[in-house]
Amino acid sequence: MSNRTRRDPVRRAPRKEVKILARRSTAFADWIDANHLSMAEAAQRLGMSAQHASNLRNGHRTPSLALAARIAEATDGMVPIGSWSGEQG
C-alpha cells in the first residue's frame, strides 16, 4: 500500500462572471429594418456571416475600425463610423 496522501483540491473563490456589452448601433439596426433585410441578406451585403451581423446588431460585438468604415460605405453613410461609439458623423 502506498503512503501517498490525497491532496485536497485547491479551494478557490467562485469567479464572478462579468459580461461587457459592446455599444449597440441603433443606426445599424435601423438600416436593416428600413431595408427589410434578413440577417443573412444584411450580412451578405456587408461581406460577413449572419452570426457576426447579428452580434453587431445586438451589441454583443463592436466592429473594427476597418469594418465600421466598410459598413458606412456599404450603407451609403446611413450607419456612420461614429455610430458604434455613440458619436454621430
LINZI-V59895 format. One record per backbone hydrogen bond with DSSP energy under -0.5 kcal/mol. NH is the residue of the N-H (numbers start at 1). CO is the residue of the C=O. E is the energy in kcal/mol with one decimal. If there is no record, write none. Layout:
BEGIN
nh=NH co=CO e=E
nh=NH co=CO e=E
END
This chain:
BEGIN
nh=12 co=10 e=-0.7
nh=17 co=15 e=-0.5
nh=18 co=16 e=-0.6
nh=19 co=17 e=-0.5
nh=20 co=18 e=-0.6
nh=21 co=19 e=-0.6
nh=22 co=59 e=-1.6
nh=25 co=56 e=-0.6
nh=26 co=24 e=-0.9
nh=29 co=25 e=-1.7
nh=30 co=26 e=-2.9
nh=31 co=27 e=-2.3
nh=32 co=28 e=-2.2
nh=33 co=29 e=-2.6
nh=34 co=30 e=-3.2
nh=35 co=31 e=-1.6
nh=36 co=33 e=-1.5
nh=37 co=32 e=-2.4
nh=42 co=38 e=-2.6
nh=43 co=39 e=-2.7
nh=44 co=40 e=-2.2
nh=45 co=41 e=-2.2
nh=46 co=42 e=-1.6
nh=47 co=43 e=-1.0
nh=47 co=44 e=-0.6
nh=48 co=43 e=-2.2
nh=53 co=49 e=-2.2
nh=54 co=50 e=-2.4
nh=55 co=51 e=-2.5
nh=56 co=52 e=-2.3
nh=57 co=53 e=-2.6
nh=58 co=54 e=-2.5
nh=59 co=56 e=-0.9
nh=60 co=55 e=-2.2
nh=61 co=55 e=-1.4
nh=68 co=64 e=-2.8
nh=69 co=65 e=-2.2
nh=70 co=66 e=-2.0
nh=71 co=67 e=-2.7
nh=72 co=68 e=-2.4
nh=73 co=69 e=-2.2
nh=74 co=70 e=-2.6
nh=75 co=71 e=-1.9
nh=76 co=73 e=-1.4
nh=77 co=72 e=-3.2
nh=78 co=75 e=-1.8
nh=83 co=80 e=-1.8
nh=84 co=81 e=-1.4
nh=85 co=82 e=-1.2
nh=86 co=82 e=-0.6
nh=87 co=82 e=-1.5
END
